[in-house]
Amino acid sequence: MEKINLQPQAVFDFFMQICEIPHGSKNEAQISAFLQNFGKELGYETIADSVGNVLIKKPAYPGYENRKTIILQSHMDMVCDKRPDVDHDFTKDPIRPWVDGEWLKAQGTTLGADNGIGVAAAMAVLADKELKHGSVNCLFTIDEETGLTGAEALAPELLQGDILVNLDSEDEGEMFIGCAGGVCNYADFKHLWSTIAGDLFFMKVDINSLTGGHSGDDINKNRANANKLLARFLLRIAEKYEFYLCDICGGSLHNAIPRDASAVFAVQAADKEAVRIEFNMFAAEVQDEYSVTEPNARFTLQSTDPVARAIEPAAAKRLLAALHSVFNGVFAMSQDVPGLVETSSNLASVKRVNDSVITVTTSQRSSIESARDNVSSVVRTAFELAGAKVTTKGQYPGWKPNMKSEILKVACDTYKELFGEEAKIKAIHAGLECGLFLEKAPHLDMISFGPTMRGVHSPDERLHIASTERWWRHLQALLEQAPAK
């Protein structure tokens, strides 16, 4: 890969190395081995557990042995998403970063700065022989993006330290002290097929190039959900015309707002022009509704090859009605933290898993456990009323804010010393691993902070270069001024 000279050089050099190694969720074997070798080559105690989490322990700088031990934590996996026209195999192809003005981006794919830049910063701390700090344990976890399974499987004895600093936030200058918990619902719609024939006209509808984004961070930004729009249009046609649904799919990841969705359907040939007019009206309405947040949205309807069967009509109607009616978006705002989303749901994906089952995946988040369970029940009930078999799994806890945190005070004080301005103290609606760590080690004092990123979990992901340099300076100062034991 062509070298990109950016500051801080050590952090970006390590990030470029990470980009060369496939490290999508559940495909972390290579990156785990890379980190283990890195720690051992530096001569530090390096531990890997049975699932692939890695802990590298760096001793205190001489004279700093009386400081509390800090765990620097980041996750080694990335969300794998690409534009439809991009040929990229995340299991073997490297990520191709490039500089676009103030931002670092990838060529048609997710960049993986979430959380590769956190991993790179921890590596830079490990490699820097002159950096002053107490004992630092760098913890790299697997599979954060698809279920927090690395953090969940982590043995409590690997959380060796007094303070945990999570490097997985996305707004430089903001200190996060709380996060949402979450859960996923998987609704299986089983159906029969109906043979179809006659004077039918077959069409394919595509909704794509939506903004998408993170289902936690971006859920309150009024971005369109491709699955919701597709169901809205198809149900509109089904209510007015003889309609046969032949295939449907949309979205990809449980933690991403779906950008693309498509379906194949048939109507009577005599109705095709009326359907085209209906589609044009629908597209114009949606473009007007989302004129600010979805300027690049594309809606296409075209003829396609005939098929001999369709989903049994009653089952198709139940599926579309469920997709159209199930809750999606912000369910409740926090009563304690102004502007913070408390509870939400994301209609993430619609996928055919076999010849007779379509699975709909949704994810729910909340900073309050009972509210998380309630919105999960709301979603589950809607699907069950439509005849689906629903499985609920992947629950993970939130992280309750602690305004009296000792490391929070150090982080805020050092930020003001460095930059002459106050850091912002926030909670985040996205899920972090901190809640699971706190369950295993309740004594931990924790914060989360990181450089500025935008468009995470989508091919629009980008990392702000200047903020990365400020964040690195802040991390160095925080380590140097860590509390005494």
N, C-alpha and C positions, 0 to 999 in steps of 0.2 A: 504494500500500500504506500502511496506517495506520502511523504512526511508533511504534516501540517504544523507549522510553528506558531503556537499560541501560548499565552501565559495564563496560569502558571504551567511552565513547560513540563515539569515532572508529572503533574496530574494529567495533562492532556496526552503525554507520551504513553502513560499507562492505559489511558482510555482507548487510544488507538490500538494498543495490543489486545485489549479486550474485544474490540470490534472485529478482530481477525478470527476470533474463536466462536463457533456456534454456541449460543447459550440461551435458547428459548426455554420457556417453562417446561419442566420435565425432560429437558435435554441438557442437563448441566454437568454431565460427567467430565467433559473436557475442561470446562472452566474450573471445576472443583479440583481436578488434578493439577491444573496450571497454578492455582493459588497455593496448593499444598507444596508444590515444588518451589514456588517463590519464597514461602516462609522458610523452608529447609535450607535453601541456598543462602539466605541471609543469616542462618545459624540460630534461628529462633525456634522455641518449642512450638510445634505445629500438630494440631489434633484434627482428625476428620472422623465424624461419627458415621453410623451405618447408612444414613440416607444421603450423605454428601456434604452436610454443613462443615465448614472449616473454621477453626479458631487458631489464630497466630498470636503468640504472647511476646510482646516487646518489653524488656526491662526498663526501669526508670533511668532517665538521664542522671549522671552523677550529681548529687546534691538535691535531687527531687524525690528521693525515696519516701519522704513523709507525706506525699500527696495521695489522695484517694485514687484507687484504680478506676480507670475509665474504660468502658467497653465501647468501641466504635463499631457500629453495626450497619450493615448494608446487605441487600439481597443480590445474588449473582444472576438471577434469571431476568429475562426481558419479555415484553409482549411482542409477538411476531405478527405484524400486519403489513400489508403492502397495497399499492394501488392495483386495480384489476389488470392494467396493461403492463405491469412490471413482471419480468421473469426472474424470480428469486427463490432459491431453496434455502430456507432458514436452517436446515439441518447440516448444510455444508458450505454455503456461500458466506463470505464475510460481509459485514455492514460496510457501506461506502460513504463515510462522512465527507462533507464539503462545507466551505465557509460561504455564507450568504450575508454579507454585511456584518451586523453585530451578532449573528446567530450561526451556530453549527447545526447542520441538518444532515439527513441521509438521502441517498439517491432512490427515491420512490418507496422507501420502507420506513418502519419505525427506526429511530436512532439507537434506542437502548440506553440513553442517558439516564432513564429511569430503569435501573438504578446503577448503571455502569459507571456513572461519574462518582457515585458514592464509593463504589469498590475501588476506583482509581485513586480517590483521595486517601482512602485507608492504606492503600499500597504505598502512596507517596509518604505517608507518615511512617510506615514501617521502614522504608528505604532511607529516610533522612537521618543521618547520624548526628547532625548538629541540632536537631529540634529538641527543645527543652520541654520535658513533661514527666509526670509520674509514670507508673506502670500503665501500659496501654495494651488491651486485648482486642484484637480486631476479629470480629465475628462476621462471617459471610454465610448467609442462609440460602437455601434453595427454594424454588417454587413458591415465591411470595405471591406472584400474580394470579395463580389459578387455585388458590385455596389455603395459602399460608402453611402448607404442610411441613416445610422445613422448620419453621418456628414451633409448630405444634409438636413435632417429633423431637425437638431439642431437649437433651437431658439437662435438668436444672444445674448440675455441676459444671456445665460449660458456661453458665452465666456467672463467671468469676469476676466480680467487681462490685463497686459501690454505686457507680453512675453509669447509665447507658445513654449514649448519644447516637440517635438514629440519623442516618445521612440520606433520608429518602423523602425529603420535602421539596417543594417546587417554587418557592418564592423567597429570594434572597432578602435578608433583613427581617424575616418573620420567624419567630420562635414558636414552634407548635408544642402544646402541652396536653393535647387530647385528640382522640380520633374516634371515628364511628366503628361499631361492630357490624357484622354482616352475616348473611345467609343466602343460599340459593334454593330456588324451587325449579324442579324439572317436571314438566307436564307432558306425559306421553299420550298422544291422540292416536288410538288404534282405529283403523278403518278398513272397509272392504272397497273393492273396485267395481265400477259399473262399466259395462261395454257401451260405447257410444258410436252412433253412426247417423247418417242422414246428411242433410244440407247444412253442415256446420262450418264455421269459419274459426280458425285457430289463431290466437294472438299471444304474444309475449309482452308483458309489461315490465319495465325496469325503472327503478328509482335509485339513483346513485349520485356520487360526488357530494353527499351531504357532509357537514362539518364533522360530525361524530365527536369523539373525545372521551374523556375519563368519566365513567358512570358515577363517580363520587364528586370529583372536583368540578365537573362541568354540568351536572344535572340541573342546576338552577339557572342556566344561561339561555333557556328557551330555544335550544337546538332541536331540530326535528329528529324523530326516531323513524328510520326507514320502515321498520316492521309495522309500526302504527299507521303510517301513511299508506302502505300497501294494503293492509287489511281494510282501511277506510274506503279505498277505491274499489276493491273487489266486492265488498259487501254492498256498496252502492250499486254496482252493476247487477249483482245477484238479486237484489230486491226489485229490479225493474225489468230484467230480461231472463229468458231461459239460459241458464249459466252452468257450465261444467268446469270445475277446477281440476286441472291435470297435474300440476306440480307447483310447489312454493318453497322458497328458501329466503333467508335474510339474516344478516348479522354474522358474527363469528365468535366473539369473546364475551364471557359473562360480565366483565368489568369495563366494557366499551359500549358507548352509545352507537347503535348500528348505523352505518353510513350507506349501506347498499341492501337492496332487497329486490326480488323478482318473482314472477309467477307466469305459468302457462295456463291458458284457459280457452274455452270454446263457447261461442254463442251461435245462434241461428244466423246464417249468411245474410238474411234479410235485415238483421239488426246491426251489422258490422259498422255501418256509417254512423248510426245513432250512438254506438259505443265509442267510436272515435271522437265524436262531438262531446260526449260525456267526459271522456278522458281529457280533452283539451280544456274543458271548463274546470275540471278537478285540478289540473296542473296549474292553471292560472290562479285559482283560489289559494292553493298552497303556497305558490311563489309570493303572492301578496301577503299571506299570513306570516311568512318567514323571510320577508324581504331583507331584513337586517342580518339575521343569523345564518341564512342559507343562500348567499348570493351565487354560489356555484352549482346549486342543485340541478340535476338533469332528470327529465321525465321522458321516457320513450315508450311508444306502443307500436309494435310492428307485427306483421303476419309471420307465422311460423309453420313448420311442417305438421300435418295432421298426426294424431295418435289415436289408438283404438280404444282407449279406456280413460276414465276419469275417477277421481275420488267419489265414492258414493255420496250423492247430493246432500243428504241429511247430515252426514259426518262433516262434509265440507262447510256447510252452513254453521254448524256448531263451532268448528275451528275458527272460522273468520269472525263469528260473533264474539268468541272468547278473546281473540287478539284485539278486536276493536274495543271491547269494553273493559278489559283488565287494566288496573291502575298502572300508570307510568308517569314518573316525574317526581316533583317535590310533594311529599305527603304532609310534612309539618316542618315549621321553622323553630329553632331553639328559642325557648322563653328566657334563657339565661345569658346567651351570647348573641348580641345583635348581629344579624346578617348571616348567621351560621345555619345551614340546613341541618335539621335534626334527623329527619326520617325521609327516605325516598325509595323508589323502586325503578328498575330498569328492565324493559322488555328486550332482552339481549339478543336472542337468536331463535330462528325457526329452521330446523334441519330435519331432513329425512334420515332416519337411522337404519331402516330396513324397508322392505317392500310394503309393509302394512302399518308402520308407525312413524309419525312425525313428532319430534320432541321440541318443545318450546322451553327455552331457558330464560329464567328471570333472576335478578339479584336484588336483594333488599338490604338497606343500610340504615343504621340509627346509632346515635350516641347514647340512647337509653335502651337497655336490653328488652324491657317489656314492650316498648314501642316498635322495636325491630321485630319481635315475635308477632305483634299485632298486624303490622303491614304484611308480613309474610303470610299470616292467616288470611288476610283480605285477598291476596293474590291467589293463594292455594284454593280458597273457596270458589273464586270465580272460575277457575279451570275445572274444578270438580263438578260444578253445576253444568258445565259444558260436556261432561262425560269423560274427562281425562283422568288418568291415573297419575297422581302427583307424588313426587319424592322430594322431601326437604332434607338438605344436608349442607355440610360445609360451614356450620355456625362458628363464628369466632367473636371474641369479646371486644368491646370498645376499651378506651383508655380514658379514665376520669382525670380531668385537669387538677393539678396541684400548684396553686399560686404561691405556695411557700417553698417551692423547690429551690434548693441551694444552687444547683447547676444553672437553673434559669436566671438567677441573679447574676452569676458570673457571666453568662452569655450576654445579658443585657448590658452589664457594665462594660465589658470589653468591646461590645459593638459601638457604644457611645464614645469610648476612648479612641477607637480607630477612625470612626467616620463622622463624629460630631453630631450624630442624630440618634433618636430613640429607636430601638428595635420594637417591632410590633409583636404582641403576644396573642396567639391565636390557637383555636382548635380547628381540626380539619374534618370534612365529611368523608374523605377517603379512608380506606382501611389501612392501618399500619400494623406491623408485627408487635408493637409495643404492648398491646393489651395481653397478648399471649405471654410475653416475657414477664409482665407484672404478675400474672397468675402463678408462674413458676418461681419467681423471685420477688415477693412483695416488698422487699426492702429497697429495691432499685429506685434511684432518683433519675428521672428521664426527661429529655427534651428531644425534639427532632428539628433539624434545619438543613437547608440545601440551597443550591443556586437556582436561578429563575429558569423554568422550563415552561413551554407551552405546547399544546397539541399532543400530550402524552397519550399513549395507547392508540395512536393513529399515525399514518404516514406523514402527517404534518408536524410530528414531534420535532422540537427544536430546543437547543440549549443556548442561553444567553452567555456569550463569552466573557464580557466584562464582569458580570455578576459572579461568575465562577472564580475569578481572581479575588474578588472581595470576600467571597465565602471561604476561600482557602486561607486568606489572611486571618479571617475571624476564627476559623478552626484552630489555626496555629496558636493564636492568642488565648483561646479558651483552654487549650491543653496546657499551656504554660502557666496559666493562672488558676488551675484546678484547685478545688478546696483541699485543705490539709486534712489528714486523718483525725 
